[in-house]
Amino acid sequence: MAFPAIALAFLPLLLTLLIRYRFYFALFYRAVLVRLWKDCVTGLSREERAYQYVLTHATPGDPDSILDTFDEWCSKVEYISNIGPKKGKILDRLLMEQSPLTVLELGTHCGYSTVRMARALPLGARIYSVEMDQRNAAIAEKIIRLAGFDDDTVELIVNPSDEVIPRLRSDFGLERLDLVFMDHWKKCYCADLQMLEGSGLLGKGSIILADNVLFPGAPKFLRHIRKSGLYDWKVHRATLEYSKGIRDGMAELVYQGIK
Ligand SMILES: C[S@@+](CC[C@H](N)C(=O)[O-])C[C@H]1O[C@@H](n2cnc3c(N)ncnc32)[C@H](O)[C@@H]1O
């Protein structure tokens, strides 16, 4: 007798929570439950499923078609945390304005943002894209080559960022980074940024664009840029890729060095 009464008393609270956090539940459903279910049913990883879809629906050699097909898959079929079309436009605009020659990407995943950047780069520019997961890197390699970009435009480096950054000078002959796109695990943002500062590869005017600084969030990174005084910076407000109602932001930093 007491149990139904207690359950009834909690019903309004439960409903309030469901309504308030509906976008997060929807994300959990799409990103976790659907993924687990499809992993079991197909025997393929989510990244392999995305690649199969792109391969069968996009036009090879046409980066726009590859990005559009990815966006379609991520909005209608399954969720993958590509930068997506809305936040992608912030990246597009920066590339148009800055025409960077040397770009470092941390977190390639399936290569969506890599293709997005590669299609907007000036002639002779090069992206060094770092991915620590070998299976993701294998998919990214296929996507990047399918889009028509060769090794001269995109060099994929399969290793964790904290092992790659200290070797960018010695192993890859880099002298300056014009643009860094950070989109790997958020807990690495702060340490990797500090490592980049120490590497001497950031010069006055080097740009760092960091995704997801509000969701899942990178508070330590934001504290560091606020306190260090090394940057002019702002946060572009946006919503999480392929989701409604979850607020996110991209931090755009311009390195000024010690003033
Ligand atoms: C959010 S996804 C990147 C999405 C991609 N930038 C895009 O928009 O298409 C994050 C990726 O970063 C990789 N990653 C996470 N931490 C890393 C690290 N410390 N070094 C290299 N790759 C990392 C993960 O394996 C994952 O594939």
The ligand as an ORCA input file, in Angstrom:
! r2SCAN-3c Opt
* xyz 0 1
  C      35.641     14.359    -30.609
  S      36.614     13.231    -31.503
  C      37.336     14.248    -32.747
  C      36.337     14.687    -33.787
  C      36.982     15.342    -34.988
  N      37.848     16.416    -34.625
  C      35.924     15.884    -35.919
  O      35.359     16.954    -35.657
  O      35.652     15.222    -36.925
  C      37.952     12.969    -30.400
  C      39.064     12.052    -30.905
  O      40.254     12.380    -30.208
  C      40.996     11.206    -29.965
  N      41.864     11.508    -28.804
  C      41.482     11.709    -27.532
  N      42.520     12.051    -26.767
  C      43.609     12.063    -27.576
  C      44.979     12.344    -27.371
  N      45.433     12.701    -26.166
  N      45.812     12.249    -28.423
  C      45.350     11.920    -29.655
  N      44.049     11.645    -29.911
  C      43.186     11.722    -28.889
  C      39.943     10.143    -29.690
  O      40.463      8.855    -29.907
  C      38.837     10.556    -30.664
  O      38.971      9.859    -31.869
*
